[in-house]
Amino acid sequence: MEQQSSFISRVAGALVIIMILGYILIIGKAILIPLTFSILFSFLLRPPTAFFERLIRNQVLAILLTFLLFSAVLAGMIAAFAYQLVDIVQALPSIGKKVTQGLDQIFLWLKENFAISPPSWSEWVQENASTLIETPFSIVSQSLSSSTAVIAGLGLTLIFTFFFLLYRTSFKNFIIYQFNKSHQDQAKSVILEIQDMLQSYLQGLGTVILILAVLNSTGLWLIGIAYPVFWGVLAAFLAVIPYIGTMLGCLFPFLYALATATSLWQPVAVIILYQAIQQIEGNFITPRIVGSSVQINPLVAMISLFVFGMIWGIAGIILSIPAMAVIKIIFDEFDGLKPLGVLLGSKVHQDEHVFADEFDEDRYRLINYFSDTQSRNQKPGPP
């Protein structure tokens, strides 16, 4: 009875800790989101910073040169479609309405060709889908017209990034020397693995976005869709969201073409274009550029998208995949948590027998973390 009571209290304690962490993430997102993005940017900018440091032997100046280079690349990307920016800001409300009109045409076509009377659920879907379509455009419009919060968040992120780059060695050494001497090499290995993974993922993702933006914009321009660069860049950035980003990127220009085109071939051509680009991206571009830097299975990725999205919105959706990849690396290094690392991995369907072959021991059972005694055979992991 005493053991059962202890078990319940430990489970309750763990749940309370999870709830407190969730609450902190929600109420502290104004500072935690820029902080998290700055950590990612510091990993992304570390290689050029290290190059400039070797070249000029001045750490502060090297970081400033890296920021200047990064800003020049960013300014070049903005200048590439700046000629459309004013028109897009003015036309965003009408674009949203035309996209909604395209959605209405789809429902009308389904009704006429399949003789489906519009029951209540169909009307509900139509109303809510229209709201869903209009919401992103209103957000973009408000962000562009009143960008104080965006500029403040970006400025805070850049300041944090500067200091993370400046103090990166001190932060790394602080983490390493929090472990016992017998585990310091393992801690270094974990940090290096996380660093390599994040750098590969972010650099590859940026390259993929640039390639997709060029392919999308060029294809839409050839088809004759208005604002091709806007739609192409939007779809390229939406591709950051796994599994559903490409579909959303295709949906907006398709509905816009459906509402504005004089013939049916343009909307159909938009679908064909995005399907072809998706096949090229999924089978050739991403595997060769991003590679296997993030080894998360689709189920875990989709669940993390929803969970992080509920907590941090769009920022959470963007950060969900690298966050889960970091969690998986940590699980893989802790002996007692290795089964969870396998469960999160992209090859879990191939490793289904590993749980019976390698992890059928008391030290791998999660229930031991909530009991008073753990198996003496458990290998020590980092404290």
C-alpha positions as CSV (number, residue, x, y, z in Angstrom):
1,M,0.0,0.0,0.0
2,E,2.9,2.3,0.8
3,Q,4.6,1.6,-2.5
4,Q,1.4,2.2,-4.4
5,S,0.9,5.6,-2.6
6,S,4.5,6.5,-3.4
7,F,4.0,5.6,-7.1
8,I,0.9,7.7,-7.3
9,S,2.6,10.7,-5.7
10,R,5.5,10.4,-8.1
11,V,3.2,10.3,-11.1
12,A,1.2,13.2,-9.8
13,G,4.5,15.1,-9.2
14,A,5.6,14.5,-12.8
15,L,2.2,15.7,-14.1
16,V,2.4,18.8,-12.0
17,I,5.9,19.6,-13.4
18,I,4.7,19.1,-17.0
19,M,1.7,21.4,-16.3
20,I,4.0,24.1,-14.8
21,L,6.4,23.9,-17.7
22,G,3.5,24.2,-20.2
23,Y,2.2,27.2,-18.3
24,I,5.6,28.9,-18.3
25,L,5.9,28.2,-22.0
26,I,2.6,29.9,-22.6
27,I,2.9,33.0,-20.4
28,G,6.6,33.5,-21.2
29,K,6.4,33.1,-25.0
30,A,7.0,36.8,-25.6
31,I,10.6,36.3,-24.4
32,L,11.0,32.5,-24.9
33,I,10.2,32.6,-28.7
34,P,12.9,35.2,-29.6
35,L,15.3,33.4,-27.2
36,T,14.7,30.0,-29.0
37,F,15.0,31.5,-32.4
38,S,18.2,33.2,-31.4
39,I,19.7,29.9,-30.3
40,L,18.9,28.5,-33.7
41,F,20.3,31.5,-35.5
42,S,23.5,31.3,-33.4
43,F,23.9,27.7,-34.6
44,L,23.3,28.8,-38.2
45,L,25.7,31.7,-38.1
46,R,28.4,29.9,-36.1
47,P,30.4,28.7,-39.1
48,P,30.8,32.1,-40.8
49,T,31.5,33.7,-37.4
50,A,34.3,31.2,-36.8
51,F,35.7,31.9,-40.2
52,F,35.9,35.6,-39.6
53,E,37.3,35.0,-36.2
54,R,40.2,33.1,-37.7
55,L,40.6,35.8,-40.3
56,I,40.7,39.0,-38.2
57,R,41.3,37.7,-34.7
58,N,38.6,39.9,-33.2
59,Q,35.5,38.1,-31.9
60,V,33.1,41.1,-31.7
61,L,34.1,42.4,-35.2
62,A,33.8,38.9,-36.6
63,I,30.2,38.6,-35.3
64,L,29.4,42.1,-36.7
65,L,30.7,41.1,-40.1
66,T,28.6,37.9,-39.9
67,F,25.5,40.0,-39.1
68,L,26.4,42.3,-42.0
69,L,26.7,39.3,-44.4
70,F,23.5,37.8,-43.2
71,S,21.6,41.1,-43.5
72,A,22.9,41.5,-47.0
73,V,21.6,38.1,-48.0
74,L,18.3,38.9,-46.4
75,A,18.0,42.3,-48.0
76,G,18.7,40.7,-51.4
77,M,15.9,38.2,-50.9
78,I,13.5,41.1,-49.9
79,A,14.6,43.2,-52.9
80,A,13.9,40.2,-55.2
81,F,10.2,40.7,-54.7
82,A,10.0,44.3,-53.3
83,Y,8.6,45.6,-56.6
84,Q,5.4,43.6,-55.7
85,L,5.3,44.5,-52.1
86,V,3.3,47.7,-52.3
87,D,0.7,46.2,-54.6
88,I,0.4,43.2,-52.4
89,V,-0.2,45.2,-49.2
90,Q,-2.9,47.2,-50.9
91,A,-4.4,44.1,-52.6
92,L,-4.4,41.7,-49.6
93,P,-8.1,42.2,-48.7
94,S,-9.2,41.7,-52.3
95,I,-6.8,38.7,-52.7
96,G,-8.5,37.1,-49.6
97,K,-11.9,37.7,-51.0
98,K,-11.0,36.2,-54.4
99,V,-9.5,33.1,-52.8
100,T,-12.8,32.7,-50.8
101,Q,-14.7,33.1,-54.1
102,G,-12.6,30.3,-55.5
103,L,-13.6,28.1,-52.6
104,D,-17.2,28.9,-53.2
105,Q,-16.9,27.8,-56.8
106,I,-15.6,24.5,-55.7
107,F,-18.6,23.9,-53.5
108,L,-20.9,25.0,-56.3
109,W,-19.2,22.6,-58.8
110,L,-19.6,19.7,-56.3
111,K,-23.3,20.6,-55.9
112,E,-24.0,20.8,-59.6
113,N,-22.0,17.7,-60.7
114,F,-22.9,15.4,-57.9
115,A,-26.4,16.7,-57.2
116,I,-25.6,17.1,-53.5
117,S,-28.1,19.3,-51.7
118,P,-26.2,21.6,-49.2
119,P,-26.9,20.1,-45.8
120,S,-26.0,21.8,-42.6
121,W,-22.5,20.2,-42.3
122,S,-21.6,21.4,-45.8
123,E,-22.6,25.0,-44.9
124,W,-20.6,24.7,-41.7
125,V,-17.5,23.5,-43.6
126,Q,-18.0,26.3,-46.2
127,E,-18.3,29.0,-43.6
128,N,-15.3,27.8,-41.5
129,A,-13.2,27.2,-44.5
130,S,-13.8,30.7,-45.7
131,T,-12.8,32.0,-42.4
132,L,-9.7,29.9,-42.5
133,I,-8.8,31.2,-45.9
134,E,-9.3,34.9,-44.9
135,T,-7.4,34.7,-41.6
136,P,-3.8,34.3,-43.0
137,F,-4.3,37.3,-45.3
138,S,-5.6,39.5,-42.5
139,I,-2.7,38.5,-40.3
140,V,-0.2,39.3,-43.1
141,S,-2.0,42.6,-43.8
142,Q,-2.0,43.6,-40.1
143,S,1.7,42.6,-39.7
144,L,2.8,44.6,-42.7
145,S,0.7,47.7,-41.8
146,S,1.6,47.7,-38.1
147,S,4.9,46.0,-37.7
148,T,6.0,47.3,-34.3
149,A,5.7,44.0,-32.6
150,V,7.5,42.2,-35.5
151,I,10.3,44.7,-35.4
152,A,10.6,44.4,-31.6
153,G,10.7,40.6,-31.7
154,L,13.2,40.6,-34.5
155,G,15.4,43.2,-32.7
156,L,15.3,41.1,-29.5
157,T,16.2,38.0,-31.5
158,L,19.2,39.7,-33.1
159,I,20.5,41.0,-29.8
160,F,20.2,37.5,-28.2
161,T,21.9,35.9,-31.2
162,F,24.8,38.3,-30.9
163,F,25.4,37.4,-27.2
164,F,24.9,33.7,-27.8
165,L,27.6,33.9,-30.5
166,L,29.9,35.9,-28.2
167,Y,29.5,33.7,-25.2
168,R,29.0,30.3,-27.0
169,T,32.2,28.8,-25.7
170,S,31.5,29.8,-22.1
171,F,27.9,28.4,-22.4
172,K,29.2,25.1,-23.8
173,N,31.9,24.8,-21.1
174,F,29.3,25.6,-18.4
175,I,27.1,22.8,-19.6
176,I,29.9,20.3,-20.0
177,Y,31.4,20.8,-16.5
178,Q,28.0,20.4,-14.8
179,F,28.6,16.7,-15.4
180,N,30.9,14.3,-13.6
181,K,34.4,13.8,-15.1
182,S,33.4,10.3,-16.2
183,H,30.5,11.8,-18.3
184,Q,32.1,15.0,-19.7
185,D,33.2,13.3,-22.9
186,Q,29.6,12.1,-23.4
187,A,28.3,15.6,-22.8
188,K,30.7,17.0,-25.4
189,S,29.6,14.3,-27.8
190,V,25.9,15.2,-27.3
191,I,26.5,19.0,-27.7
192,L,28.5,18.4,-30.9
193,E,25.8,16.1,-32.3
194,I,23.1,18.6,-31.6
195,Q,25.2,21.4,-33.1
196,D,25.9,19.4,-36.3
197,M,22.3,18.4,-36.6
198,L,20.9,21.9,-36.2
199,Q,23.5,23.4,-38.6
200,S,22.8,20.8,-41.3
201,Y,19.0,21.2,-40.8
202,L,19.0,25.0,-40.9
203,Q,21.4,25.4,-43.8
204,G,19.7,22.7,-45.8
205,L,16.3,24.2,-45.1
206,G,17.3,27.6,-46.2
207,T,18.7,26.2,-49.4
208,V,15.5,24.2,-50.1
209,I,13.4,27.3,-49.4
210,L,15.4,29.4,-51.9
211,I,15.2,26.7,-54.6
212,L,11.5,26.2,-54.1
213,A,10.9,30.0,-54.2
214,V,12.6,30.2,-57.6
215,L,10.8,27.1,-59.0
216,N,7.4,28.2,-57.7
217,S,7.6,31.8,-58.9
218,T,9.0,30.9,-62.3
219,G,6.2,28.3,-62.9
220,L,3.4,30.6,-61.7
221,W,4.8,33.4,-63.9
222,L,4.8,31.1,-67.0
223,I,1.2,30.0,-66.2
224,G,0.2,33.7,-66.0
225,I,-0.9,33.9,-62.3
226,A,-0.9,37.4,-60.8
227,Y,1.7,38.1,-58.1
228,P,3.8,35.0,-58.9
229,V,6.7,35.9,-56.7
230,F,4.4,36.5,-53.7
231,W,2.7,33.1,-54.2
232,G,6.0,31.3,-54.9
233,V,7.8,32.7,-51.8
234,L,4.8,32.1,-49.6
235,A,4.6,28.4,-50.7
236,A,8.4,28.0,-50.2
237,F,8.2,29.2,-46.6
238,L,5.1,27.2,-46.0
239,A,7.1,24.1,-47.0
240,V,8.8,24.5,-43.6
241,I,5.7,22.9,-42.2
242,P,6.1,19.2,-43.0
243,Y,3.4,17.2,-44.8
244,I,0.8,20.0,-45.0
245,G,2.9,23.0,-45.9
246,T,3.2,22.2,-49.6
247,M,-0.6,21.5,-49.8
248,L,-1.3,24.9,-48.2
249,G,1.2,26.6,-50.6
250,C,-0.7,25.2,-53.6
251,L,-4.2,25.9,-52.2
252,F,-3.9,29.7,-52.1
253,P,-2.8,30.3,-55.7
254,F,-5.1,27.6,-57.0
255,L,-8.2,29.2,-55.4
256,Y,-7.0,32.6,-56.5
257,A,-6.6,31.4,-60.1
258,L,-10.0,29.7,-59.9
259,A,-11.6,33.0,-59.0
260,T,-9.7,35.2,-61.4
261,A,-8.8,33.1,-64.5
262,T,-10.9,33.2,-67.6
263,S,-10.3,29.6,-68.4
264,L,-10.0,26.4,-66.5
265,W,-6.5,25.5,-67.7
266,Q,-4.8,27.9,-65.3
267,P,-6.1,26.4,-62.0
268,V,-5.4,22.9,-63.3
269,A,-1.9,24.0,-64.4
270,V,-1.3,25.4,-60.8
271,I,-2.1,21.9,-59.4
272,I,0.1,20.2,-61.9
273,L,3.0,22.6,-61.3
274,Y,2.9,22.2,-57.5
275,Q,2.6,18.4,-57.8
276,A,5.6,18.2,-60.0
277,I,7.6,20.5,-57.8
278,Q,6.6,18.5,-54.7
279,Q,7.8,15.3,-56.3
280,I,11.1,16.9,-57.3
281,E,11.5,18.4,-53.8
282,G,10.5,15.2,-51.9
283,N,12.6,12.8,-54.0
284,F,15.6,14.8,-55.1
285,I,16.1,18.2,-53.5
286,T,15.4,17.7,-49.8
287,P,17.0,14.2,-49.5
288,R,20.2,15.5,-51.0
289,I,20.4,18.8,-49.3
290,V,18.8,18.3,-45.9
291,G,19.6,14.5,-45.9
292,S,19.0,12.6,-42.7
293,S,19.8,15.4,-40.3
294,V,16.4,15.1,-38.7
295,Q,15.4,11.5,-38.1
296,I,11.8,11.9,-36.7
297,N,9.0,9.7,-37.8
298,P,5.9,11.3,-39.4
299,L,3.5,10.6,-36.5
300,V,5.8,12.3,-34.0
301,A,6.3,15.2,-36.4
302,M,2.6,15.7,-36.8
303,I,1.8,15.5,-33.1
304,S,4.6,17.9,-32.3
305,L,3.3,20.3,-34.9
306,F,-0.1,20.4,-33.2
307,V,1.2,20.6,-29.7
308,F,3.9,23.3,-30.3
309,G,1.4,25.1,-32.6
310,M,-1.2,25.2,-29.7
311,I,1.5,26.6,-27.4
312,W,3.4,29.1,-29.6
313,G,1.3,29.4,-32.7
314,I,3.2,29.8,-36.0
315,A,6.5,30.0,-34.2
316,G,5.8,26.7,-32.4
317,I,5.1,25.0,-35.7
318,I,8.4,26.2,-37.2
319,L,10.4,25.2,-34.1
320,S,8.6,21.8,-33.5
321,I,10.7,19.7,-35.8
322,P,14.2,20.8,-34.6
323,A,13.0,20.7,-31.0
324,M,11.9,17.1,-31.4
325,A,15.2,16.2,-33.1
326,V,17.1,17.6,-30.1
327,I,14.9,15.6,-27.7
328,K,15.6,12.5,-29.7
329,I,19.3,13.0,-29.6
330,I,19.2,13.4,-25.8
331,F,17.0,10.3,-25.5
332,D,19.5,8.3,-27.6
333,E,22.3,9.2,-25.2
334,F,20.5,8.3,-21.9
335,D,20.7,4.5,-21.5
336,G,17.3,4.2,-19.8
337,L,15.6,6.4,-22.4
338,K,17.0,4.8,-25.5
339,P,13.6,3.0,-26.2
340,L,11.9,6.4,-26.5
341,G,14.7,7.5,-28.9
342,V,13.9,4.5,-31.1
343,L,10.2,5.2,-30.8
344,L,10.7,8.8,-32.0
345,G,13.0,7.8,-34.9
346,S,12.2,7.7,-38.6
347,K,13.1,3.9,-38.8
348,V,10.7,2.8,-36.0
349,H,8.8,0.5,-38.4
350,Q,12.1,-1.2,-39.3
351,D,13.2,-1.5,-35.7
352,E,10.0,-3.0,-34.3
353,H,11.9,-6.1,-33.1
354,V,14.6,-4.1,-31.2
355,F,12.3,-3.6,-28.2
356,A,12.1,-7.3,-27.6
357,D,15.7,-8.0,-28.6
358,E,17.5,-5.2,-26.8
359,F,15.2,-3.4,-24.4
360,D,13.4,-6.2,-22.6
361,E,15.1,-5.4,-19.2
362,D,14.0,-3.6,-16.1
363,R,16.4,-0.7,-16.6
364,Y,14.5,0.2,-19.8
365,R,11.1,0.2,-18.3
366,L,9.8,3.8,-17.8
367,I,7.7,2.7,-14.8
368,N,11.0,2.4,-12.8
369,Y,11.3,6.2,-12.9
370,F,8.2,6.4,-10.7
371,S,9.2,3.6,-8.2
372,D,11.3,3.8,-5.1
373,T,13.8,1.3,-6.3
374,Q,15.4,1.0,-9.7
375,S,17.2,-1.9,-11.2
376,R,20.8,-2.3,-10.1
377,N,21.7,-3.4,-13.5
378,Q,20.9,0.0,-15.0
379,K,23.8,1.7,-16.7
380,P,24.7,5.1,-15.4
381,G,23.9,7.9,-17.8
382,P,24.7,11.6,-17.5
383,P,23.5,12.9,-14.2
